[in-house]
Amino acid sequence: MLDDETVSFGIREARFDADTGFWLNGRISRSKASACTAMVGVGTAVPLRVWERRLETLKRVGVNGIRAAHNPPDPAFLDLCDRMGSW
């Protein structure tokens, strides 16, 4: 074997219904999103554990969607979101 790569991803069912709204994986889902555009006191090179703590807090208060900023997010941040789920 010359190369091997494991990529984690989830396949979801999503649909819109005019009467009931947005459905995700067979359940009605309401968007509770947050914009994560700045890490005050940390700068732009944010350690992954800082993001992990922020995502833990956001999940605890019911956030289920993230707007990462105006620029493409760090791939490590996206992997963390995949591992933690509900984004």
PyMOL Python script that loads the backbone (N, CA, C, O; Angstrom):
from pymol import cmd

cmd.read_pdbstr("""\
ATOM      1  N   MET A   1       0.846  -1.171   0.000  1.00  0.00           N
ATOM      2  CA  MET A   1       0.000   0.000   0.000  1.00  0.00           C
ATOM      3  C   MET A   1       0.894   1.239   0.000  1.00  0.00           C
ATOM      4  O   MET A   1       1.838   1.333   0.785  1.00  0.00           O
ATOM      5  N   LEU A   2       0.592   2.174  -0.876  1.00  0.00           N
ATOM      6  CA  LEU A   2       1.376   3.398  -0.974  1.00  0.00           C
ATOM      7  C   LEU A   2       0.771   4.553  -0.198  1.00  0.00           C
ATOM      8  O   LEU A   2       1.491   5.414   0.308  1.00  0.00           O
ATOM      9  N   ASP A   3      -0.541   4.571  -0.106  1.00  0.00           N
ATOM     10  CA  ASP A   3      -1.200   5.706   0.535  1.00  0.00           C
ATOM     11  C   ASP A   3      -2.508   5.230   1.153  1.00  0.00           C
ATOM     12  O   ASP A   3      -3.163   4.323   0.639  1.00  0.00           O
ATOM     13  N   ASP A   4      -2.869   5.852   2.251  1.00  0.00           N
ATOM     14  CA  ASP A   4      -4.115   5.515   2.916  1.00  0.00           C
ATOM     15  C   ASP A   4      -4.653   6.770   3.588  1.00  0.00           C
ATOM     16  O   ASP A   4      -3.903   7.505   4.230  1.00  0.00           O
ATOM     17  N   GLU A   5      -5.949   7.016   3.440  1.00  0.00           N
ATOM     18  CA  GLU A   5      -6.564   8.187   4.057  1.00  0.00           C
ATOM     19  C   GLU A   5      -7.952   7.820   4.559  1.00  0.00           C
ATOM     20  O   GLU A   5      -8.733   7.181   3.854  1.00  0.00           O
ATOM     21  N   THR A   6      -8.245   8.225   5.769  1.00  0.00           N
ATOM     22  CA  THR A   6      -9.562   8.016   6.342  1.00  0.00           C
ATOM     23  C   THR A   6     -10.250   9.372   6.448  1.00  0.00           C
ATOM     24  O   THR A   6      -9.702  10.310   7.027  1.00  0.00           O
ATOM     25  N   VAL A   7     -11.441   9.469   5.893  1.00  0.00           N
ATOM     26  CA  VAL A   7     -12.201  10.716   5.918  1.00  0.00           C
ATOM     27  C   VAL A   7     -13.538  10.428   6.598  1.00  0.00           C
ATOM     28  O   VAL A   7     -14.305   9.577   6.149  1.00  0.00           O
ATOM     29  N   SER A   8     -13.803  11.150   7.685  1.00  0.00           N
ATOM     30  CA  SER A   8     -15.084  10.951   8.365  1.00  0.00           C
ATOM     31  C   SER A   8     -16.104  11.938   7.817  1.00  0.00           C
ATOM     32  O   SER A   8     -15.794  13.109   7.601  1.00  0.00           O
ATOM     33  N   PHE A   9     -17.313  11.463   7.597  1.00  0.00           N
ATOM     34  CA  PHE A   9     -18.380  12.334   7.126  1.00  0.00           C
ATOM     35  C   PHE A   9     -19.705  11.670   7.464  1.00  0.00           C
ATOM     36  O   PHE A   9     -19.774  10.468   7.718  1.00  0.00           O
ATOM     37  N   GLY A  10     -20.737  12.471   7.462  1.00  0.00           N
ATOM     38  CA  GLY A  10     -22.070  11.933   7.722  1.00  0.00           C
ATOM     39  C   GLY A  10     -22.990  12.233   6.559  1.00  0.00           C
ATOM     40  O   GLY A  10     -22.932  13.310   5.967  1.00  0.00           O
ATOM     41  N   ILE A  11     -23.821  11.293   6.242  1.00  0.00           N
ATOM     42  CA  ILE A  11     -24.818  11.508   5.193  1.00  0.00           C
ATOM     43  C   ILE A  11     -26.132  11.797   5.891  1.00  0.00           C
ATOM     44  O   ILE A  11     -26.578  11.028   6.742  1.00  0.00           O
ATOM     45  N   ARG A  12     -26.747  12.905   5.528  1.00  0.00           N
ATOM     46  CA  ARG A  12     -27.975  13.325   6.178  1.00  0.00           C
ATOM     47  C   ARG A  12     -29.086  13.473   5.167  1.00  0.00           C
ATOM     48  O   ARG A  12     -28.853  13.725   3.984  1.00  0.00           O
ATOM     49  N   GLU A  13     -30.286  13.312   5.654  1.00  0.00           N
ATOM     50  CA  GLU A  13     -31.473  13.565   4.849  1.00  0.00           C
ATOM     51  C   GLU A  13     -32.003  14.933   5.259  1.00  0.00           C
ATOM     52  O   GLU A  13     -32.259  15.171   6.439  1.00  0.00           O
ATOM     53  N   ALA A  14     -32.166  15.816   4.315  1.00  0.00           N
ATOM     54  CA  ALA A  14     -32.688  17.151   4.603  1.00  0.00           C
ATOM     55  C   ALA A  14     -33.799  17.471   3.617  1.00  0.00           C
ATOM     56  O   ALA A  14     -33.687  17.205   2.420  1.00  0.00           O
ATOM     57  N   ARG A  15     -34.888  18.056   4.150  1.00  0.00           N
ATOM     58  CA  ARG A  15     -35.984  18.457   3.269  1.00  0.00           C
ATOM     59  C   ARG A  15     -36.739  19.625   3.900  1.00  0.00           C
ATOM     60  O   ARG A  15     -36.703  19.830   5.113  1.00  0.00           O
ATOM     61  N   PHE A  16     -37.414  20.374   3.055  1.00  0.00           N
ATOM     62  CA  PHE A  16     -38.266  21.482   3.486  1.00  0.00           C
ATOM     63  C   PHE A  16     -39.714  21.121   3.211  1.00  0.00           C
ATOM     64  O   PHE A  16     -40.036  20.576   2.155  1.00  0.00           O
ATOM     65  N   ASP A  17     -40.578  21.422   4.152  1.00  0.00           N
ATOM     66  CA  ASP A  17     -42.003  21.187   4.008  1.00  0.00           C
ATOM     67  C   ASP A  17     -42.710  22.524   4.223  1.00  0.00           C
ATOM     68  O   ASP A  17     -42.437  23.221   5.200  1.00  0.00           O
ATOM     69  N   ALA A  18     -43.613  22.881   3.318  1.00  0.00           N
ATOM     70  CA  ALA A  18     -44.289  24.179   3.398  1.00  0.00           C
ATOM     71  C   ALA A  18     -45.115  24.329   4.676  1.00  0.00           C
ATOM     72  O   ALA A  18     -45.295  25.442   5.169  1.00  0.00           O
ATOM     73  N   ASP A  19     -45.612  23.228   5.207  1.00  0.00           N
ATOM     74  CA  ASP A  19     -46.465  23.302   6.398  1.00  0.00           C
ATOM     75  C   ASP A  19     -45.696  23.207   7.714  1.00  0.00           C
ATOM     76  O   ASP A  19     -46.060  23.852   8.697  1.00  0.00           O
ATOM     77  N   THR A  20     -44.637  22.406   7.732  1.00  0.00           N
ATOM     78  CA  THR A  20     -43.960  22.146   9.010  1.00  0.00           C
ATOM     79  C   THR A  20     -42.549  22.705   9.100  1.00  0.00           C
ATOM     80  O   THR A  20     -42.002  22.795  10.199  1.00  0.00           O
ATOM     81  N   GLY A  21     -41.942  23.082   7.981  1.00  0.00           N
ATOM     82  CA  GLY A  21     -40.610  23.670   8.019  1.00  0.00           C
ATOM     83  C   GLY A  21     -39.505  22.714   7.614  1.00  0.00           C
ATOM     84  O   GLY A  21     -39.707  21.827   6.785  1.00  0.00           O
ATOM     85  N   PHE A  22     -38.344  22.902   8.202  1.00  0.00           N
ATOM     86  CA  PHE A  22     -37.132  22.151   7.841  1.00  0.00           C
ATOM     87  C   PHE A  22     -37.050  20.851   8.629  1.00  0.00           C
ATOM     88  O   PHE A  22     -37.221  20.833   9.848  1.00  0.00           O
ATOM     89  N   TRP A  23     -36.784  19.766   7.910  1.00  0.00           N
ATOM     90  CA  TRP A  23     -36.614  18.443   8.515  1.00  0.00           C
ATOM     91  C   TRP A  23     -35.185  17.968   8.289  1.00  0.00           C
ATOM     92  O   TRP A  23     -34.661  18.086   7.182  1.00  0.00           O
ATOM     93  N   LEU A  24     -34.555  17.435   9.324  1.00  0.00           N
ATOM     94  CA  LEU A  24     -33.196  16.890   9.230  1.00  0.00           C
ATOM     95  C   LEU A  24     -33.205  15.506   9.854  1.00  0.00           C
ATOM     96  O   LEU A  24     -33.535  15.340  11.028  1.00  0.00           O
ATOM     97  N   ASN A  25     -32.839  14.519   9.056  1.00  0.00           N
ATOM     98  CA  ASN A  25     -32.800  13.125   9.504  1.00  0.00           C
ATOM     99  C   ASN A  25     -34.134  12.676  10.100  1.00  0.00           C
ATOM    100  O   ASN A  25     -34.163  11.991  11.122  1.00  0.00           O
ATOM    101  N   GLY A  26     -35.233  13.062   9.459  1.00  0.00           N
ATOM    102  CA  GLY A  26     -36.545  12.614   9.879  1.00  0.00           C
ATOM    103  C   GLY A  26     -37.152  13.366  11.050  1.00  0.00           C
ATOM    104  O   GLY A  26     -38.217  12.984  11.536  1.00  0.00           O
ATOM    105  N   ARG A  27     -36.501  14.427  11.516  1.00  0.00           N
ATOM    106  CA  ARG A  27     -37.018  15.205  12.644  1.00  0.00           C
ATOM    107  C   ARG A  27     -37.060  16.683  12.284  1.00  0.00           C
ATOM    108  O   ARG A  27     -36.193  17.181  11.565  1.00  0.00           O
ATOM    109  N   ILE A  28     -38.082  17.388  12.791  1.00  0.00           N
ATOM    110  CA  ILE A  28     -38.146  18.829  12.582  1.00  0.00           C
ATOM    111  C   ILE A  28     -36.954  19.469  13.271  1.00  0.00           C
ATOM    112  O   ILE A  28     -36.638  19.138  14.413  1.00  0.00           O
ATOM    113  N   SER A  29     -36.297  20.380  12.580  1.00  0.00           N
ATOM    114  CA  SER A  29     -35.102  21.015  13.129  1.00  0.00           C
ATOM    115  C   SER A  29     -35.225  22.530  13.033  1.00  0.00           C
ATOM    116  O   SER A  29     -35.549  23.068  11.974  1.00  0.00           O
ATOM    117  N   ARG A  30     -34.972  23.192  14.107  1.00  0.00           N
ATOM    118  CA  ARG A  30     -34.956  24.648  14.131  1.00  0.00           C
ATOM    119  C   ARG A  30     -33.505  25.098  14.175  1.00  0.00           C
ATOM    120  O   ARG A  30     -32.707  24.562  14.944  1.00  0.00           O
ATOM    121  N   SER A  31     -33.171  26.062  13.365  1.00  0.00           N
ATOM    122  CA  SER A  31     -31.796  26.563  13.319  1.00  0.00           C
ATOM    123  C   SER A  31     -31.522  27.462  14.515  1.00  0.00           C
ATOM    124  O   SER A  31     -32.240  28.428  14.770  1.00  0.00           O
ATOM    125  N   LYS A  32     -30.470  27.121  15.235  1.00  0.00           N
ATOM    126  CA  LYS A  32     -29.988  27.928  16.360  1.00  0.00           C
ATOM    127  C   LYS A  32     -28.495  28.129  16.116  1.00  0.00           C
ATOM    128  O   LYS A  32     -27.659  27.429  16.688  1.00  0.00           O
ATOM    129  N   ALA A  33     -28.178  29.089  15.265  1.00  0.00           N
ATOM    130  CA  ALA A  33     -26.808  29.258  14.804  1.00  0.00           C
ATOM    131  C   ALA A  33     -26.083  30.388  15.525  1.00  0.00           C
ATOM    132  O   ALA A  33     -26.699  31.261  16.136  1.00  0.00           O
ATOM    133  N   SER A  34     -24.761  30.344  15.434  1.00  0.00           N
ATOM    134  CA  SER A  34     -23.910  31.357  16.043  1.00  0.00           C
ATOM    135  C   SER A  34     -22.822  31.737  15.042  1.00  0.00           C
ATOM    136  O   SER A  34     -22.343  30.898  14.280  1.00  0.00           O
ATOM    137  N   ALA A  35     -22.444  32.998  15.056  1.00  0.00           N
ATOM    138  CA  ALA A  35     -21.322  33.457  14.236  1.00  0.00           C
ATOM    139  C   ALA A  35     -20.069  33.472  15.111  1.00  0.00           C
ATOM    140  O   ALA A  35     -20.033  34.144  16.142  1.00  0.00           O
ATOM    141  N   CYS A  36     -19.070  32.748  14.706  1.00  0.00           N
ATOM    142  CA  CYS A  36     -17.800  32.685  15.443  1.00  0.00           C
ATOM    143  C   CYS A  36     -16.745  33.400  14.604  1.00  0.00           C
ATOM    144  O   CYS A  36     -16.028  32.774  13.824  1.00  0.00           O
ATOM    145  N   THR A  37     -16.662  34.697  14.771  1.00  0.00           N
ATOM    146  CA  THR A  37     -15.794  35.472  13.892  1.00  0.00           C
ATOM    147  C   THR A  37     -14.519  35.983  14.542  1.00  0.00           C
ATOM    148  O   THR A  37     -13.609  36.415  13.834  1.00  0.00           O
ATOM    149  N   ALA A  38     -14.422  35.950  15.855  1.00  0.00           N
ATOM    150  CA  ALA A  38     -13.220  36.480  16.501  1.00  0.00           C
ATOM    151  C   ALA A  38     -12.939  35.727  17.787  1.00  0.00           C
ATOM    152  O   ALA A  38     -13.855  35.309  18.496  1.00  0.00           O
ATOM    153  N   MET A  39     -11.675  35.564  18.070  1.00  0.00           N
ATOM    154  CA  MET A  39     -11.222  34.974  19.325  1.00  0.00           C
ATOM    155  C   MET A  39     -10.454  36.056  20.062  1.00  0.00           C
ATOM    156  O   MET A  39      -9.238  36.179  19.911  1.00  0.00           O
ATOM    157  N   VAL A  40     -11.155  36.825  20.846  1.00  0.00           N
ATOM    158  CA  VAL A  40     -10.546  37.944  21.553  1.00  0.00           C
ATOM    159  C   VAL A  40      -9.425  37.450  22.456  1.00  0.00           C
ATOM    160  O   VAL A  40      -9.606  36.515  23.236  1.00  0.00           O
ATOM    161  N   GLY A  41      -8.274  38.085  22.342  1.00  0.00           N
ATOM    162  CA  GLY A  41      -7.131  37.746  23.170  1.00  0.00           C
ATOM    163  C   GLY A  41      -6.301  36.577  22.672  1.00  0.00           C
ATOM    164  O   GLY A  41      -5.270  36.248  23.258  1.00  0.00           O
ATOM    165  N   VAL A  42      -6.751  35.942  21.581  1.00  0.00           N
ATOM    166  CA  VAL A  42      -6.019  34.778  21.071  1.00  0.00           C
ATOM    167  C   VAL A  42      -5.363  35.077  19.726  1.00  0.00           C
ATOM    168  O   VAL A  42      -4.273  34.576  19.447  1.00  0.00           O
ATOM    169  N   GLY A  43      -6.008  35.880  18.898  1.00  0.00           N
ATOM    170  CA  GLY A  43      -5.471  36.179  17.570  1.00  0.00           C
ATOM    171  C   GLY A  43      -6.052  35.254  16.524  1.00  0.00           C
ATOM    172  O   GLY A  43      -7.088  34.626  16.747  1.00  0.00           O
ATOM    173  N   THR A  44      -5.389  35.167  15.384  1.00  0.00           N
ATOM    174  CA  THR A  44      -5.928  34.364  14.282  1.00  0.00           C
ATOM    175  C   THR A  44      -5.421  32.924  14.286  1.00  0.00           C
ATOM    176  O   THR A  44      -6.065  32.051  13.705  1.00  0.00           O
ATOM    177  N   ALA A  45      -4.300  32.659  14.917  1.00  0.00           N
ATOM    178  CA  ALA A  45      -3.778  31.292  15.012  1.00  0.00           C
ATOM    179  C   ALA A  45      -4.335  30.669  16.294  1.00  0.00           C
ATOM    180  O   ALA A  45      -3.653  30.615  17.317  1.00  0.00           O
ATOM    181  N   VAL A  46      -5.574  30.204  16.222  1.00  0.00           N
ATOM    182  CA  VAL A  46      -6.276  29.723  17.410  1.00  0.00           C
ATOM    183  C   VAL A  46      -5.930  28.262  17.671  1.00  0.00           C
ATOM    184  O   VAL A  46      -6.110  27.420  16.790  1.00  0.00           O
ATOM    185  N   PRO A  47      -5.439  27.950  18.858  1.00  0.00           N
ATOM    186  CA  PRO A  47      -5.189  26.544  19.199  1.00  0.00           C
ATOM    187  C   PRO A  47      -6.492  25.751  19.164  1.00  0.00           C
ATOM    188  O   PRO A  47      -7.547  26.264  19.536  1.00  0.00           O
ATOM    189  N   LEU A  48      -6.414  24.519  18.724  1.00  0.00           N
ATOM    190  CA  LEU A  48      -7.602  23.691  18.562  1.00  0.00           C
ATOM    191  C   LEU A  48      -8.364  23.512  19.870  1.00  0.00           C
ATOM    192  O   LEU A  48      -9.593  23.442  19.847  1.00  0.00           O
ATOM    193  N   ARG A  49      -7.684  23.436  21.001  1.00  0.00           N
ATOM    194  CA  ARG A  49      -8.374  23.273  22.288  1.00  0.00           C
ATOM    195  C   ARG A  49      -9.248  24.491  22.612  1.00  0.00           C
ATOM    196  O   ARG A  49     -10.283  24.351  23.263  1.00  0.00           O
ATOM    197  N   VAL A  50      -8.839  25.681  22.164  1.00  0.00           N
ATOM    198  CA  VAL A  50      -9.659  26.877  22.368  1.00  0.00           C
ATOM    199  C   VAL A  50     -10.968  26.746  21.594  1.00  0.00           C
ATOM    200  O   VAL A  50     -12.039  27.046  22.121  1.00  0.00           O
ATOM    201  N   TRP A  51     -10.877  26.296  20.341  1.00  0.00           N
ATOM    202  CA  TRP A  51     -12.097  26.074  19.553  1.00  0.00           C
ATOM    203  C   TRP A  51     -12.966  25.000  20.198  1.00  0.00           C
ATOM    204  O   TRP A  51     -14.189  25.130  20.253  1.00  0.00           O
ATOM    205  N   GLU A  52     -12.331  23.947  20.681  1.00  0.00           N
ATOM    206  CA  GLU A  52     -13.076  22.854  21.294  1.00  0.00           C
ATOM    207  C   GLU A  52     -13.874  23.350  22.505  1.00  0.00           C
ATOM    208  O   GLU A  52     -15.039  22.988  22.667  1.00  0.00           O
ATOM    209  N   ARG A  53     -13.260  24.167  23.345  1.00  0.00           N
ATOM    210  CA  ARG A  53     -13.959  24.714  24.510  1.00  0.00           C
ATOM    211  C   ARG A  53     -15.128  25.600  24.079  1.00  0.00           C
ATOM    212  O   ARG A  53     -16.203  25.549  24.675  1.00  0.00           O
ATOM    213  N   ARG A  54     -14.914  26.404  23.050  1.00  0.00           N
ATOM    214  CA  ARG A  54     -16.000  27.273  22.580  1.00  0.00           C
ATOM    215  C   ARG A  54     -17.155  26.443  22.018  1.00  0.00           C
ATOM    216  O   ARG A  54     -18.318  26.723  22.307  1.00  0.00           O
ATOM    217  N   LEU A  55     -16.841  25.431  21.223  1.00  0.00           N
ATOM    218  CA  LEU A  55     -17.893  24.590  20.661  1.00  0.00           C
ATOM    219  C   LEU A  55     -18.641  23.830  21.750  1.00  0.00           C
ATOM    220  O   LEU A  55     -19.856  23.653  21.652  1.00  0.00           O
ATOM    221  N   GLU A  56     -17.938  23.379  22.784  1.00  0.00           N
ATOM    222  CA  GLU A  56     -18.600  22.709  23.912  1.00  0.00           C
ATOM    223  C   GLU A  56     -19.611  23.648  24.566  1.00  0.00           C
ATOM    224  O   GLU A  56     -20.729  23.244  24.887  1.00  0.00           O
ATOM    225  N   THR A  57     -19.211  24.898  24.760  1.00  0.00           N
ATOM    226  CA  THR A  57     -20.104  25.885  25.370  1.00  0.00           C
ATOM    227  C   THR A  57     -21.310  26.161  24.479  1.00  0.00           C
ATOM    228  O   THR A  57     -22.442  26.217  24.959  1.00  0.00           O
ATOM    229  N   LEU A  58     -21.066  26.332  23.184  1.00  0.00           N
ATOM    230  CA  LEU A  58     -22.160  26.604  22.259  1.00  0.00           C
ATOM    231  C   LEU A  58     -23.152  25.444  22.208  1.00  0.00           C
ATOM    232  O   LEU A  58     -24.362  25.666  22.176  1.00  0.00           O
ATOM    233  N   LYS A  59     -22.649  24.209  22.200  1.00  0.00           N
ATOM    234  CA  LYS A  59     -23.539  23.053  22.196  1.00  0.00           C
ATOM    235  C   LYS A  59     -24.362  22.997  23.470  1.00  0.00           C
ATOM    236  O   LYS A  59     -25.541  22.644  23.439  1.00  0.00           O
ATOM    237  N   ARG A  60     -23.740  23.347  24.597  1.00  0.00           N
ATOM    238  CA  ARG A  60     -24.430  23.307  25.890  1.00  0.00           C
ATOM    239  C   ARG A  60     -25.632  24.260  25.917  1.00  0.00           C
ATOM    240  O   ARG A  60     -26.629  23.974  26.580  1.00  0.00           O
ATOM    241  N   VAL A  61     -25.543  25.395  25.200  1.00  0.00           N
ATOM    242  CA  VAL A  61     -26.659  26.349  25.183  1.00  0.00           C
ATOM    243  C   VAL A  61     -27.604  26.121  23.992  1.00  0.00           C
ATOM    244  O   VAL A  61     -28.521  26.912  23.771  1.00  0.00           O
ATOM    245  N   GLY A  62     -27.383  25.050  23.232  1.00  0.00           N
ATOM    246  CA  GLY A  62     -28.332  24.672  22.190  1.00  0.00           C
ATOM    247  C   GLY A  62     -28.005  25.089  20.776  1.00  0.00           C
ATOM    248  O   GLY A  62     -28.835  24.915  19.884  1.00  0.00           O
ATOM    249  N   VAL A  63     -26.823  25.634  20.535  1.00  0.00           N
ATOM    250  CA  VAL A  63     -26.444  26.033  19.172  1.00  0.00           C
ATOM    251  C   VAL A  63     -26.228  24.780  18.323  1.00  0.00           C
ATOM    252  O   VAL A  63     -25.585  23.827  18.766  1.00  0.00           O
ATOM    253  N   ASN A  64     -26.772  24.786  17.092  1.00  0.00           N
ATOM    254  CA  ASN A  64     -26.610  23.630  16.210  1.00  0.00           C
ATOM    255  C   ASN A  64     -26.069  24.015  14.828  1.00  0.00           C
ATOM    256  O   ASN A  64     -26.117  23.211  13.897  1.00  0.00           O
ATOM    257  N   GLY A  65     -25.560  25.232  14.697  1.00  0.00           N
ATOM    258  CA  GLY A  65     -24.976  25.680  13.437  1.00  0.00           C
ATOM    259  C   GLY A  65     -23.926  26.748  13.690  1.00  0.00           C
ATOM    260  O   GLY A  65     -24.046  27.538  14.626  1.00  0.00           O
ATOM    261  N   ILE A  66     -22.901  26.771  12.856  1.00  0.00           N
ATOM    262  CA  ILE A  66     -21.791  27.709  13.023  1.00  0.00           C
ATOM    263  C   ILE A  66     -21.562  28.473  11.718  1.00  0.00           C
ATOM    264  O   ILE A  66     -21.545  27.884  10.637  1.00  0.00           O
ATOM    265  N   ARG A  67     -21.388  29.775  11.831  1.00  0.00           N
ATOM    266  CA  ARG A  67     -20.892  30.593  10.719  1.00  0.00           C
ATOM    267  C   ARG A  67     -19.485  30.975  11.134  1.00  0.00           C
ATOM    268  O   ARG A  67     -19.300  31.753  12.070  1.00  0.00           O
ATOM    269  N   ALA A  68     -18.493  30.433  10.445  1.00  0.00           N
ATOM    270  CA  ALA A  68     -17.112  30.527  10.912  1.00  0.00           C
ATOM    271  C   ALA A  68     -16.479  31.896  10.720  1.00  0.00           C
ATOM    272  O   ALA A  68     -15.590  32.240  11.500  1.00  0.00           O
ATOM    273  N   ALA A  69     -16.858  32.675   9.774  1.00  0.00           N
ATOM    274  CA  ALA A  69     -16.324  34.022   9.530  1.00  0.00           C
ATOM    275  C   ALA A  69     -16.501  34.343   8.059  1.00  0.00           C
ATOM    276  O   ALA A  69     -17.276  33.698   7.353  1.00  0.00           O
ATOM    277  N   HIS A  70     -15.778  35.339   7.617  1.00  0.00           N
ATOM    278  CA  HIS A  70     -15.858  35.741   6.212  1.00  0.00           C
ATOM    279  C   HIS A  70     -14.863  34.981   5.347  1.00  0.00           C
ATOM    280  O   HIS A  70     -14.949  35.034   4.120  1.00  0.00           O
ATOM    281  N   ASN A  71     -13.929  34.281   5.960  1.00  0.00           N
ATOM    282  CA  ASN A  71     -12.892  33.547   5.244  1.00  0.00           C
ATOM    283  C   ASN A  71     -13.070  32.052   5.461  1.00  0.00           C
ATOM    284  O   ASN A  71     -13.739  31.639   6.409  1.00  0.00           O
ATOM    285  N   PRO A  72     -12.477  31.236   4.591  1.00  0.00           N
ATOM    286  CA  PRO A  72     -12.577  29.787   4.793  1.00  0.00           C
ATOM    287  C   PRO A  72     -11.974  29.391   6.142  1.00  0.00           C
ATOM    288  O   PRO A  72     -10.894  29.861   6.498  1.00  0.00           O
ATOM    289  N   PRO A  73     -12.665  28.530   6.892  1.00  0.00           N
ATOM    290  CA  PRO A  73     -12.145  28.116   8.192  1.00  0.00           C
ATOM    291  C   PRO A  73     -10.990  27.128   8.056  1.00  0.00           C
ATOM    292  O   PRO A  73     -10.806  26.498   7.014  1.00  0.00           O
ATOM    293  N   ASP A  74     -10.231  27.013   9.119  1.00  0.00           N
ATOM    294  CA  ASP A  74      -9.132  26.062   9.201  1.00  0.00           C
ATOM    295  C   ASP A  74      -9.685  24.641   9.051  1.00  0.00           C
ATOM    296  O   ASP A  74     -10.661  24.307   9.723  1.00  0.00           O
ATOM    297  N   PRO A  75      -9.099  23.790   8.195  1.00  0.00           N
ATOM    298  CA  PRO A  75      -9.580  22.415   8.064  1.00  0.00           C
ATOM    299  C   PRO A  75      -9.594  21.662   9.402  1.00  0.00           C
ATOM    300  O   PRO A  75     -10.441  20.794   9.609  1.00  0.00           O
ATOM    301  N   ALA A  76      -8.670  21.983  10.305  1.00  0.00           N
ATOM    302  CA  ALA A  76      -8.667  21.334  11.620  1.00  0.00           C
ATOM    303  C   ALA A  76      -9.926  21.709  12.409  1.00  0.00           C
ATOM    304  O   ALA A  76     -10.455  20.889  13.159  1.00  0.00           O
ATOM    305  N   PHE A  77     -10.406  22.943  12.241  1.00  0.00           N
ATOM    306  CA  PHE A  77     -11.644  23.372  12.891  1.00  0.00           C
ATOM    307  C   PHE A  77     -12.834  22.595  12.329  1.00  0.00           C
ATOM    308  O   PHE A  77     -13.704  22.165  13.086  1.00  0.00           O
ATOM    309  N   LEU A  78     -12.878  22.414  11.013  1.00  0.00           N
ATOM    310  CA  LEU A  78     -13.967  21.655  10.392  1.00  0.00           C
ATOM    311  C   LEU A  78     -13.952  20.201  10.846  1.00  0.00           C
ATOM    312  O   LEU A  78     -15.008  19.619  11.092  1.00  0.00           O
ATOM    313  N   ASP A  79     -12.754  19.605  10.960  1.00  0.00           N
ATOM    314  CA  ASP A  79     -12.646  18.233  11.464  1.00  0.00           C
ATOM    315  C   ASP A  79     -13.158  18.141  12.897  1.00  0.00           C
ATOM    316  O   ASP A  79     -13.832  17.179  13.262  1.00  0.00           O
ATOM    317  N   LEU A  80     -12.835  19.147  13.702  1.00  0.00           N
ATOM    318  CA  LEU A  80     -13.315  19.176  15.081  1.00  0.00           C
ATOM    319  C   LEU A  80     -14.842  19.240  15.112  1.00  0.00           C
ATOM    320  O   LEU A  80     -15.475  18.538  15.901  1.00  0.00           O
ATOM    321  N   CYS A  81     -15.432  20.070  14.265  1.00  0.00           N
ATOM    322  CA  CYS A  81     -16.895  20.152  14.185  1.00  0.00           C
ATOM    323  C   CYS A  81     -17.501  18.812  13.799  1.00  0.00           C
ATOM    324  O   CYS A  81     -18.522  18.409  14.356  1.00  0.00           O
ATOM    325  N   ASP A  82     -16.874  18.112  12.839  1.00  0.00           N
ATOM    326  CA  ASP A  82     -17.357  16.799  12.437  1.00  0.00           C
ATOM    327  C   ASP A  82     -17.296  15.818  13.594  1.00  0.00           C
ATOM    328  O   ASP A  82     -18.238  15.057  13.814  1.00  0.00           O
ATOM    329  N   ARG A  83     -16.195  15.829  14.335  1.00  0.00           N
ATOM    330  CA  ARG A  83     -16.037  14.906  15.462  1.00  0.00           C
ATOM    331  C   ARG A  83     -17.030  15.183  16.576  1.00  0.00           C
ATOM    332  O   ARG A  83     -17.539  14.255  17.204  1.00  0.00           O
ATOM    333  N   MET A  84     -17.308  16.467  16.825  1.00  0.00           N
ATOM    334  CA  MET A  84     -18.198  16.834  17.925  1.00  0.00           C
ATOM    335  C   MET A  84     -19.673  16.713  17.525  1.00  0.00           C
ATOM    336  O   MET A  84     -20.534  16.564  18.392  1.00  0.00           O
ATOM    337  N   GLY A  85     -19.973  16.776  16.225  1.00  0.00           N
ATOM    338  CA  GLY A  85     -21.334  16.592  15.726  1.00  0.00           C
ATOM    339  C   GLY A  85     -22.255  17.774  15.971  1.00  0.00           C
ATOM    340  O   GLY A  85     -21.888  18.741  16.639  1.00  0.00           O
ATOM    341  N   SER A  86     -23.446  17.682  15.426  1.00  0.00           N
ATOM    342  CA  SER A  86     -24.527  18.668  15.572  1.00  0.00           C
ATOM    343  C   SER A  86     -24.239  20.002  14.930  1.00  0.00           C
ATOM    344  O   SER A  86     -24.848  20.993  15.336  1.00  0.00           O
ATOM    345  N   TRP A  87     -23.378  20.096  13.981  1.00  0.00           N
ATOM    346  CA  TRP A  87     -23.131  21.350  13.284  1.00  0.00           C
ATOM    347  C   TRP A  87     -23.569  21.131  11.887  1.00  0.00           C
ATOM    348  O   TRP A  87     -23.474  22.039  11.061  1.00  0.00           O
TER     349      TRP A  87
END
""", "prot")
cmd.dss("prot")
cmd.show_as("cartoon", "prot")
cmd.util.cbc("prot")
cmd.orient("prot")
